[in-house]
Amino acid sequence: MRLAGKTAIITGAAGGIGAATVRRFCEEGSQVVLVDIDADALKSVMAEIERDHAKAQLKALALDMGVEDSSKAIVDATLSQFGSIDIVVNNAGIRSYEAMIDAKAETWQKILSTNLLSYAFLSREALPALRRSKGNIVNVSSTHAVNPRAGMGQYDVAKAGILSLTRTLAFEEAPHQVRVNAVCPGLTLTPFHVRRFASQGKSEQDLRAEKVDHNLQRRWADPREVAHPILWLASDEASFVTAATLMVDGGTRV
Ligand SMILES: NC(=O)c1ccc[n+]([C@@H]2O[C@H](COP(=O)([O-])OP(=O)(O)OC[C@H]3O[C@@H](n4cnc5c(N)ncnc54)[C@H](O)[C@@H]3O)[C@@H](O)[C@H]2O)c1
């Protein structure tokens, strides 16, 4: 019960990595506020977790993280329900597939507001409570923040921005004993990818069996393999870890 008595906010909680993280946090005794724009997916993730963890204390908020006001609403709702905030996991994310030569302003704005600014705004709104609890923030970036590739530049730029945001916040908040860290997942087999490859005729089983070329372990990660390091960074076991970037990518080299 490494998070007994703690309260965590997790964004993108209805997705693969988010839902796996909510589960791990519940298993370790945390109260969790789940935030996602997809109200139906959020409802079904809540129902599954409540079925498996009868004692879980959860609150679901269907909100768009791409809108600045959502962050204050989340913090207010968390404080009124649970009274404190110990952990923020910024995880919500979207993808786009435009080469730089074709990159539209509208896509840039959408990616930056969802994948980067939402992390900055939720952190800003939660920091007064995190300073009181001496809590911490875990930001979910991507291996592609540091491993370049072609075709997803807007996403990769936003993910690189998250690493910079993480380090600045860690420096600014260290005097208040708030830790801030980032994880960089590599290929993780989440419902997003299952849906994406289904449209190309590949099943989840095909993906699990596939040999991945660009990581040392030559496979996809399971979402729980990303949730474990997030949990560790958020726990007191990582009390001397701040401003860190933890690669959770099977040794990706592209
Ligand atoms: N799966 C991977 O291979 C992989 C690799 C590297 C990084 N990541 C990152 O991990 C995080 C989680 O990814 P995932 O694979 O679980 O993705 P996912 O698509 O399964 O989950 C993302 C969740 O974020 C939610 N979301 C999207 N826009 C939102 C918004 N505006 N407001 C609130 N919620 C919103 C979605 O509804 C979804 O439930 C993302 O930040 C992603 O970029 C994933």
The ligand as a MOL file (V3000), in Angstrom:
LIG
                    3D

  0  0  0     0  0            999 V3000
M  V30 BEGIN CTAB
M  V30 COUNTS 44 48 0 0 0
M  V30 BEGIN ATOM
M  V30 1 N 0.9060 3.9660 -26.3550 0
M  V30 2 C 2.0910 4.3340 -26.7270 0
M  V30 3 O 2.7450 3.6380 -27.5400 0
M  V30 4 C 2.7110 5.5940 -26.1910 0
M  V30 5 C 4.0800 5.8250 -26.4370 0
M  V30 6 C 4.6490 6.9990 -25.9460 0
M  V30 7 C 3.8850 7.9140 -25.2440 0
M  V30 8 N 2.5640 7.6580 -25.0280 0 CHG=1
M  V30 9 C 1.8080 8.6770 -24.2880 0
M  V30 10 O 1.1510 8.0890 -23.1960 0
M  V30 11 C -0.0650 8.7880 -22.9270 0
M  V30 12 C -1.2080 7.8000 -22.9180 0
M  V30 13 O -1.2300 7.1500 -24.1580 0
M  V30 14 P -2.1300 5.8880 -24.5040 0
M  V30 15 O -1.4200 5.0740 -25.5200 0
M  V30 16 O -2.6390 5.2790 -23.2680 0 CHG=-1
M  V30 17 O -3.2380 6.6310 -25.3460 0
M  V30 18 P -4.7770 6.5090 -25.4090 0
M  V30 19 O -5.1880 7.1850 -26.6670 0
M  V30 20 O -5.1830 5.0970 -25.1470 0
M  V30 21 O -5.1700 7.3950 -24.1420 0
M  V30 22 C -5.1250 8.7820 -24.1400 0
M  V30 23 C -6.3740 9.2270 -23.3800 0
M  V30 24 O -6.3580 10.6530 -23.3650 0
M  V30 25 C -7.6780 11.0780 -23.5910 0
M  V30 26 N -7.6790 12.4370 -24.1330 0
M  V30 27 C -7.3270 12.8280 -25.3880 0
M  V30 28 N -7.5270 14.1360 -25.5190 0
M  V30 29 C -8.0070 14.5880 -24.3360 0
M  V30 30 C -8.4170 15.8520 -23.8700 0
M  V30 31 N -8.3890 16.9360 -24.6500 0
M  V30 32 N -8.8710 15.9640 -22.5980 0
M  V30 33 C -8.9230 14.8820 -21.7940 0
M  V30 34 N -8.5650 13.6420 -22.1890 0
M  V30 35 C -8.1010 13.5100 -23.4530 0
M  V30 36 C -8.2550 10.0990 -24.5910 0
M  V30 37 O -9.6760 10.1110 -24.5960 0
M  V30 38 C -7.6600 8.7900 -24.0960 0
M  V30 39 O -8.5220 8.1340 -23.1950 0
M  V30 40 C -0.2020 9.8500 -24.0190 0
M  V30 41 O 0.2730 11.0790 -23.5380 0
M  V30 42 C 0.7070 9.3190 -25.1110 0
M  V30 43 O 1.1930 10.3520 -25.9270 0
M  V30 44 C 1.9670 6.5280 -25.4800 0
M  V30 END ATOM
M  V30 BEGIN BOND
M  V30 1 1 1 2
M  V30 2 2 2 3
M  V30 3 1 2 4
M  V30 4 1 4 5
M  V30 5 2 4 44
M  V30 6 2 5 6
M  V30 7 1 6 7
M  V30 8 2 7 8
M  V30 9 1 8 9
M  V30 10 1 8 44
M  V30 11 1 9 10
M  V30 12 1 9 42
M  V30 13 1 10 11
M  V30 14 1 11 12
M  V30 15 1 11 40
M  V30 16 1 12 13
M  V30 17 1 13 14
M  V30 18 2 14 15
M  V30 19 1 14 16
M  V30 20 1 14 17
M  V30 21 1 17 18
M  V30 22 2 18 19
M  V30 23 1 18 20
M  V30 24 1 18 21
M  V30 25 1 21 22
M  V30 26 1 22 23
M  V30 27 1 23 24
M  V30 28 1 23 38
M  V30 29 1 24 25
M  V30 30 1 25 26
M  V30 31 1 25 36
M  V30 32 1 26 27
M  V30 33 1 26 35
M  V30 34 2 27 28
M  V30 35 1 28 29
M  V30 36 1 29 30
M  V30 37 2 29 35
M  V30 38 1 30 31
M  V30 39 2 30 32
M  V30 40 1 32 33
M  V30 41 2 33 34
M  V30 42 1 34 35
M  V30 43 1 36 37
M  V30 44 1 36 38
M  V30 45 1 38 39
M  V30 46 1 40 41
M  V30 47 1 40 42
M  V30 48 1 42 43
M  V30 END BOND
M  V30 END CTAB
M  END
